Amino acid sequence: MADAYDVAVIGAGPAGYPTAIRAAQNGLTVVCIDAWKNHDGSAALGGTCLNAGCIPSKALLESTELVHRAQTEFAAHGIRAQGVTVDLAVMQKRRASIVRTMTGGIAALFKAAGVTAVYGRARLLPGRRIEVVANDGARSELSARHVVLASGSVPTELPSLRFDHERICDSWDALEFDAVPPRLCVIGAGVIGLELGSVWRRLGSQVVVLEALDNFLAIADQQLAAEAARHFKKQGLDIRLGAKVSGTRVAGGAVNVDYTDRKGAQCVAVDKVIVAAGRRPYAADLLAPGSGVTLDERGFISVDADCRASAENIWAVGDCVRGPMLAHKGKEEGIAVADRIAGAYAHVNYDVIPSVIYTAPEIAWVGRTEEQLKAAGVQYKSGVFPFAASGRARAMEAAVGFVKMLAARDTDTILGVHIIGPMAGELIAEATLAMEFQASAEDLQRTIHAHPTLAEAIHEAALATDKRAIDNINR
Ligand SMILES: Cc1cc2nc3c(=O)[nH]c(=O)nc-3n(C[C@H](O)[C@H](O)[C@H](O)COP(=O)(O)OP(=O)(O)OC[C@H]3O[C@@H](n4cnc5c(N)ncnc54)[C@H](O)[C@@H]3O)c2cc1C
């Protein structure tokens, strides 16, 4: 006899595990099935984000940023730090320990909420029945009134660059290198490529980043992108735009990466390649014939605006459905679905999803870019405040970058906030909250910000939209 639950969640990444916890908070019986296996074969909850994405990458970015600061900033503080050396094994042990603590934390949260965790691979059968092959090979079946698919995404493999996980690596491999590759090629100057490139550059790799597009950081406001490009160049990241990779040749222990750019055929010889050319939705073996769930032309599970899939009481959330592949987007979708299943009203505001790139300087934005507003013919005003004029940023030896605020010319409503500079990923939360509440630039102008803080830069950028900045010359 199959176990029957109110809700079965497939996938315990940042989309799936919050769905399970909220559904349990709503008084429903919940099972969450996850197939994740680490490189050592151990099972873990948390999906890509906790095991091979957001958390381990931030652990390494933090460690390597300290190295960089010791080498380049300490002297300005009058601190002599000659001979700073790195013990990569300890750095990697710390990364692994943070991941273990965080993934173990989800198991504890499940236990406290009364969510049943099942470690194994799930397949959706017709009639909301689920076949589970546990990690020990045991087969079972369960059923649920509602099923939430949260199967996530996997790195895109390029036809010309097949992963061998030794020389041609994916982002997960790149988080677990046990030695610094002397020469590294990163394919893709997106968020993941820039973060991983920064980690290994700071540890001493010569890093070439090949980007097929002609525009650097095409998804970001281009004023921000230009500032970022300047800093990355200074840090020694060799970013080559319009570079289309055609193949690789392994010879004499090196990987020769062939690509073409405006000048013609080119080649770069490196020790390792990290392919960070995007991620694709993952639904392999997830849907049995007759499940009633359809995929769109790009392989995403088709859903409506409320994350309902094409079969009754089947939902899908996170990276396996349309929208930005971000942990916090999946989390909000999951919470909203769990509330909808319980009969409550829920809403996800897709227009106000912050994005962060955890490089140095950090880059973060929410809302629309200046290019998008121009293309849409929206009349807007712009206020920019440089961190060079921030006392706190100066005290931190981090007075680089700026806050840029875009507001509607007629209503003054904030339309976008773009930050490059210290703690941009933390600062963007204020802008996100303001936009969620449909605040005007004047609302932020009249909000008291503590002095001296980095957040004052947001206050001043709001003032600058009306050319009324106090701590900077208005132009
Ligand atoms: C290097 C890197 C850095 C990143 N940094 C950030 C960041 O800083 N901020 C951010 O917001 N995002 C970041 N991301 C993206 C983020 O990791 C994803 O957006 C997020 O993990 C998606 O969550 P998800 O729950 O939809 O899917 P996933 O996290 O991929 O989880 C899906 C889970 O479902 C399981 N699963 C799949 N199929 C089955 C099945 N049939 N049966 C059982 N289980 C199954 C998988 O094993 C996995 O555990 C990063 C990604 C990478 C690779």
The ligand as a Gaussian input file, in Angstrom:
#p B3LYP/6-31G(d) Opt

LIG

0 1
 C       28.706000      28.161000      -8.747000
 C       27.297000      28.663000      -8.562000
 C       27.081000      29.791000      -7.767000
 C       25.777000      30.246000      -7.573000
 N       25.602000      31.357000      -6.787000
 C       24.358000      31.813000      -6.576000
 C       24.146000      32.933000      -5.718000
 O       25.072000      33.496000      -5.149000
 N       22.862000      33.353000      -5.515000
 C       21.801000      32.742000      -6.138000
 O       20.670000      33.168000      -5.938000
 N       21.971000      31.688000      -6.959000
 C       23.226000      31.211000      -7.172000
 N       23.392000      30.106000      -7.970000
 C       22.197000      29.497000      -8.584000
 C       21.471000      28.638000      -7.552000
 O       22.349000      27.645000      -7.081000
 C       20.226000      28.018000      -8.183000
 O       19.416000      29.050000      -8.696000
 C       19.435000      27.242000      -7.147000
 O       20.209000      26.217000      -6.576000
 C       18.169000      26.643000      -7.778000
 O       17.443000      26.007000      -6.791000
 P       16.469000      24.781000      -7.138000
 O       15.958000      24.305000      -5.818000
 O       15.524000      25.171000      -8.176000
 O       17.416000      23.665000      -7.781000
 P       18.704000      22.910000      -7.241000
 O       19.403000      23.700000      -6.219000
 O       19.444000      22.496000      -8.451000
 O       18.128000      21.638000      -6.498000
 C       17.427000      20.637000      -7.159000
 C       17.515000      19.359000      -6.363000
 O       16.613000      18.413000      -6.916000
 C       17.247000      17.155000      -6.965000
 N       16.602000      16.345000      -7.996000
 C       16.563000      16.538000      -9.332000
 N       15.845000      15.583000      -9.937000
 C       15.428000      14.757000      -8.963000
 C       14.643000      13.579000      -8.949000
 N       14.144000      13.060000     -10.070000
 N       14.406000      12.982000      -7.770000
 C       14.891000      13.493000      -6.620000
 N       15.635000      14.609000      -6.568000
 C       15.895000      15.229000      -7.727000
 C       18.695000      17.495000      -7.267000
 O       19.546000      16.419000      -6.900000
 C       18.900000      18.729000      -6.382000
 O       19.290000      18.366000      -5.090000
 C       24.672000      29.596000      -8.168000
 C       24.883000      28.453000      -8.945000
 C       26.180000      27.993000      -9.135000
 C       26.384000      26.751000      -9.960000

